[in-house]
Amino acid sequence: MLRIENLCYEYESGFKLKNISFEIRDGESIAIIGENGSGKTTLVKNLIGLLRPDSGKIFLNGEDTSKMSVAEIARTIGFVFQNPDNQIFASSVKEEVSFGPKNLGMDNIEEKVNDVLKKTDLFKYRDKHPFKLSGGEKQRLALASILVMNPKILILDEPTSGLDLKNAVKLMKIVKNLQKEGKTIILITHDMKLVSDLCERVILMKSGEIIADGKIKEVFNRESLLEKTKIELPEIAKLSKILGFGIIFDPKELYEKWRSLND
């Protein structure tokens, strides 16, 4: 669905994205990880057209995005901001979610809005002012306002940042359902537990470059890279390594391994 070829971008400050190349296939769930300042957000801004590469190409479903407007890209790639307050502006929840499909000239808008509000557990708040919602509800509203336009690819920037456990679990349950529906998910996060719960593949960045791209366990087994980028494994994976079982993310799987060893 998405192919990036030798993408380069440089800010006036001197920070650069250098020769970024990778592909994302339909239905994949990918985490882009790395320290602050590694280039994750700059890369994503290039993917969604808010920034344009100095050189290199981005192809979306085979089409060169340099020939597409931001609005055209947004029909396929939905981006949910880290801070929902930067995304929300309407005077009611229903108006907020209706804005995108109205601008795209979609049909059956009310039906689509109601459906996505139910899916994100916000239907009961449809007439409420968005800024009277809790932090978790605002985050789900930001997600709903993107989902209603039915993008094939969904990019989530630190989706659980600042959320309590209850709201984080509720949001991630929605994301898991989207995965089951076949959405392509790109996750930007510092939460490796979230990565291990949701993603099959990891792209690790440092200083504007991709230094690893592969299946999650393959990347997380490269200790020298994790040390260099200050990435910490989820606690369950740390424990499984200490016990000599390699990297395991599922507590049930770790328990079964331990039990079989001690039977």
HELIX and SHEET records of a PDB file:
HELIX    1   1 LYS A   40  LEU A   47  1                                   8    
HELIX    2   2 THR A   65  LYS A   67  5                                   3    
HELIX    3   3 VAL A   70  ALA A   74  1                                   5    
HELIX    4   4 PRO A   84  ASN A   86  5                                   3    
HELIX    5   5 VAL A   93  ASN A  103  1                                  11    
HELIX    6   6 ILE A  109  LYS A  119  1                                  11    
HELIX    7   7 PHE A  123  TYR A  125  5                                   3    
HELIX    8   8 PRO A  130  LYS A  132  5                                   3    
HELIX    9   9 GLY A  135  LEU A  147  1                                  13    
HELIX   10  10 LEU A  165  LYS A  180  1                                  16    
HELIX   11  11 MET A  192  LEU A  198  1                                   7    
HELIX   12  12 ILE A  216  PHE A  220  1                                   5    
HELIX   13  13 GLU A  223  THR A  229  1                                   7    
HELIX   14  14 GLU A  235  ILE A  242  1                                   8    
HELIX   15  15 PRO A  251  ASN A  262  1                                  12    
SHEET    1   A 4 LYS A  16  ILE A  24  0                                        
SHEET    2   A 4 LEU A   2  GLU A  10 -1                                        
SHEET    3   A 4 SER A  55  LEU A  60 -1                                        
SHEET    4   A 4 GLU A  63  ASP A  64 -1                                        
SHEET    1   B 6 ILE A  77  VAL A  80  0                                        
SHEET    2   B 6 ILE A 153  ASP A 157  1                                        
SHEET    3   B 6 THR A 184  ILE A 188  1                                        
SHEET    4   B 6 SER A  29  ILE A  33  1                                        
SHEET    5   B 6 ARG A 201  LYS A 206  1                                        
SHEET    6   B 6 GLU A 209  LYS A 215 -1                                        
END                                                                             
